[in-house]
Amino acid sequence: MKQLKASPNTCTDTLKLLGDFWTLQIIEALASGELRYCEIQRAIDHVNPVTLADRLRKLEHAQLIDRKLETCDKISVSYGLTKLGRESLPVLDALNTFSSKVETYKPAKKATPSASVSAVTA
């Protein structure tokens, strides 16, 4: 088995950044290419505009996404994954695969004291 070389703090910080529900939704939406703010908002059901703006800022600060300001007739802002952001996609796919395995693993329930007592008295 291969040993992990990353610091636990680094992994924890990365999981804190990427592990947020809305952040994952944004990265998934941007995986197919650049989108404008309103397109991201439409792609993600029920996201609050303040939450979306906050997560986009955090992802931009972490250099996972690029924010592009376009000025034609009117100002338009689009977002896209950076190289680092695209490198996160296989990691997120692996986490998704692992999560589905963990979700299907349901350990047998331990007998509760009241269940054991009723089985003995019956």
N, C-alpha and C positions, 0 to 999 in steps of 0.2 A: 504494500500500500504506500502511495506517495505521501510524504510528509508535507504539511502546509507550511509555507514560509512566511506568509503575511502575519503581521502583528494582529493580535486579537482586537486591539483598539481600532486599527484600520478597517478590519472586517465589520466591526460593530458600527463604525461611522458610515461605512458604505451601505450597510443594511438599513440604517436609520434613514439615509437619503433615498434609497431605492425602494424601501419596503412600504412606503406610504401608498395607500390605495390609489389616490389621484395621480401620483407621480407615475405609477405603473401604467395607468390608463393613458397618460400623456405620451410616454415613451412608446407604447403600443400604437397609438394613433400616428406618431411621427415615423414609425418604422417603414411606412410605405412611401414616405417622401415629405417634402416641405408642405406646411399648411399655414394659412393665416389664422390669426387668433380666433375669429368667428368660426372657422372650419374646425378647429380643435374643440371649441365649445359645443358645436353640433355633434361632433364625433363621440363626445363623452356625455352621456345622459346625466342630468341632475347636478352638474358641477356648478358650484357657486362662482360667479365671476371673480370675486376677491380671492377665493381659494385657488382658482386657476392662475391668476396673475402671480400669486405668491409662489406657487410650485414652479411656474415658468422662470421666475427670477432665481429661485434656488438652483434649478437645473442649469441655467445660464451661468451662474456663479461657479458651479461645479464643473463647468466646461463640457457638459453633456449635450447641450443644445446651443445653436447659434440663433441669435435674433437679428433679422435683417430688416432694415428700414428702407422702404422703397418709396420714392417720391415721383410719381408720374403726374396725373391730373390731381390726384388726392393722395394723402399719406396712407401707406399700407405697411403693416408689419407682418413678417412671416417667420416661422420657426422651423428649424430642421435639426436633425441629429448631427453632432460632430463625429469625427472619427472615433473618439472615445465613447460617445453615445452609442454608435453602431457596434462597438466592441462589447457593450453591455448586453446586447440582444441575446447572444448564446448563453450568457450567464443567467439571464432572466428566463430563458427557455428551460435551462437545466433546473432552476428553482421551481418552475411550474411543473415540470415532470416529477421532481422529487415530492412536491406538495401533493400531487395527485396520488402518489404511492402512500404517503403518510395518511392522507384522508381515507384511503381504503383500508388501512390497517386499523382495526378496532380490536384492542385486546379484550379478552374475555372478562366479563364483570366479575369482581370478587363477590363472594357470598357475603351478604350483610348479616350482622348478628341476628336481626329479627327473622330473616329468612331461614337461618340455621335452626333457630329455636322452633319455628313453626313446623319445620320438616321433622324435628325430633319428636314434637308433641303430637304429630298427626298419626 
